[in-house]
Amino acid sequence: MNIIKEKNIEIVGKENKNYKNLIIAGVLSALSGLIGCLVLGFLLSFGFVASISGIIITALMFYTFQKFYKTTSKWLYVYIVLVAIVEIFLTVFIADGIVVQSIVASQQGLVLTFGEAINLIFSDGELIAAFFTDFLMAVLFALIGIGIMIFDLVQKQKRKNIVLESTNQTKEDETVYTPATVVEEE
């Protein structure tokens, strides 16, 4: 009975370690996605079209997650897409608020709080259209980034299978020769 209990404890310990690694990988990938969001926000604040930053966000998140938690589960892609969408939304939200603050300050000489700038964005049809255009374009590029990551993984798996199949065929086809032993009689 003691042996069984010890094995159960070991298994539970391994599961806890995997959950710990999963949480660490998730947090680190979300933080690495913020690097891409900083690029997105920086470019948006200067009025550039920065939607391609969505690919940077998902690539950073994907490779960071893979580095710390080796998995190719479909849930990895769902996680990355959901976190990337939230990060992109918040980035566009903050960047557009700052842009509206600076535009109003430079054109009308008024100083708006961030909340007033956000209210202005969501009360004006043209500004809200610009906000959602920025957001949806960045999400589209994030989805393209996920597609690229999935394609890359599929190609790696195909190459790996081809190599494994070729090594298995050569082992089956080869005739095994053993060296002959020579015994000299005296």
C-alpha positions in Angstrom: 0.0 0.0 0.0 2.8 2.4 0.8 4.3 2.0 -2.7 1.0 2.9 -4.3 0.6 6.0 -2.2 4.2 7.1 -3.0 3.5 6.7 -6.8 0.3 8.8 -6.4 2.2 11.5 -4.7 4.8 11.5 -7.4 2.1 11.8 -10.1 0.3 14.6 -8.3 3.7 16.4 -7.9 4.3 16.1 -11.6 0.9 17.4 -12.5 1.4 20.4 -10.1 4.7 21.1 -11.8 3.1 21.0 -15.2 0.4 23.4 -14.1 3.1 25.7 -12.6 5.0 25.6 -15.9 1.7 26.2 -17.8 1.0 29.3 -15.7 4.5 30.6 -16.0 4.5 30.1 -19.8 1.1 31.8 -20.0 2.2 34.8 -18.0 5.5 35.2 -19.9 3.8 34.8 -23.3 1.2 37.5 -22.3 4.1 39.8 -21.2 6.0 39.2 -24.4 2.8 40.0 -26.4 2.9 43.4 -24.6 6.2 44.1 -26.4 4.3 43.9 -29.7 1.5 46.0 -28.2 4.1 48.7 -27.3 5.1 48.8 -30.9 1.5 49.0 -32.0 0.7 51.7 -29.5 3.8 53.7 -30.4 3.1 53.6 -34.1 -0.6 54.4 -33.6 0.2 57.4 -31.4 2.2 58.9 -34.3 -0.6 58.3 -36.8 1.0 55.3 -38.6 -0.9 52.3 -39.7 0.5 49.8 -37.3 -1.8 46.8 -37.9 1.1 44.5 -39.0 2.2 44.6 -35.3 -0.5 42.0 -34.7 1.8 39.5 -36.3 4.6 40.5 -34.0 2.3 40.1 -31.0 1.2 36.6 -31.8 4.7 35.5 -32.9 6.2 36.7 -29.6 3.5 35.1 -27.6 3.7 31.8 -29.5 7.4 31.4 -29.3 7.6 32.4 -25.7 4.9 29.9 -24.8 6.6 27.2 -26.8 9.9 28.0 -25.1 8.6 27.5 -21.5 5.8 24.9 -22.1 6.4 22.5 -25.0 2.9 21.8 -26.5 1.2 22.0 -29.8 -2.3 21.8 -28.3 -5.2 23.6 -30.1 -5.9 25.3 -26.8 -2.5 27.1 -27.1 -3.8 28.9 -30.3 -7.1 29.7 -28.6 -5.2 31.2 -25.6 -2.9 33.2 -27.8 -5.8 34.6 -29.9 -7.9 35.5 -26.9 -5.0 37.2 -25.0 -3.8 38.9 -28.2 -7.3 40.3 -28.8 -7.6 41.7 -25.3 -4.1 43.2 -25.5 -4.7 44.7 -28.9 -8.0 46.2 -27.7 -6.5 47.8 -24.7 -3.5 49.1 -26.7 -5.7 50.6 -29.4 -8.0 52.0 -26.7 -5.1 53.7 -24.9 -3.3 54.9 -28.0 -6.4 56.4 -29.6 -7.3 58.1 -26.3 -3.8 59.7 -26.2 -4.1 60.7 -29.9 -7.4 62.4 -29.3 -6.0 64.2 -26.3 -3.1 65.5 -28.3 -5.2 66.5 -31.3 -7.7 68.4 -29.1 -4.8 70.1 -27.2 -3.0 71.1 -30.4 -6.0 72.3 -32.4 -8.3 73.8 -29.7 -5.8 74.5 -26.9 -8.0 72.4 -24.5 -6.6 69.9 -22.1 -8.7 66.8 -21.9 -8.5 64.0 -19.3 -8.1 60.5 -20.7 -11.7 59.7 -19.7 -13.0 62.7 -21.6 -11.0 61.7 -24.7 -12.4 58.2 -24.6 -16.0 59.7 -24.2 -15.2 61.8 -27.2 -14.1 58.8 -29.3 -17.2 56.8 -28.5 -19.6 59.7 -29.0 -18.3 60.7 -32.5 -19.1 58.3 -35.3 -16.0 59.1 -37.3 -13.7 58.5 -34.3 -15.4 55.3 -33.3 -15.1 54.0 -36.9 -11.4 54.8 -36.8 -11.0 53.1 -33.5 -12.7 49.9 -34.7 -10.8 50.0 -38.0 -7.5 50.1 -36.1 -8.6 47.4 -33.7 -10.0 45.0 -36.4 -7.0 45.4 -38.7 -4.6 44.6 -35.8 -6.7 41.5 -34.9 -6.7 40.4 -38.6 -2.9 40.6 -38.7 -2.8 38.7 -35.3 -4.9 36.0 -36.9 -2.6 35.9 -39.9 0.3 35.6 -37.5 -1.4 32.6 -35.8 -1.9 31.1 -39.3 1.8 31.5 -40.0 2.7 29.8 -36.7 0.3 26.8 -37.4 1.7 26.5 -41.0 5.2 26.5 -39.6 4.4 23.8 -37.1 2.7 21.6 -39.7 5.7 21.9 -42.0 8.1 20.9 -39.2 5.9 17.9 -38.3 5.8 16.8 -41.9 9.6 17.1 -42.2 10.0 15.1 -39.0 7.7 12.4 -40.2 9.5 12.1 -43.5 12.9 11.8 -41.7 11.4 9.1 -39.3 9.9 7.2 -42.2 13.1 7.2 -44.2 15.2 6.0 -41.3 12.7 3.2 -40.6 12.7 2.1 -44.2 16.5 1.9 -44.4 16.6 -0.2 -41.2 14.1 -2.6 -42.6 15.7 -2.9 -46.0 19.2 -3.3 -44.9 20.6 -6.8 -44.4 22.4 -7.2 -41.2 25.9 -8.7 -41.6 27.8 -9.9 -38.6 31.5 -10.0 -38.6 32.9 -13.5 -39.0 35.2 -14.7 -36.3 38.3 -16.5 -37.3 39.6 -19.2 -35.1 43.1 -20.3 -35.7 44.0 -23.8 -34.7 47.4 -24.5 -33.4 
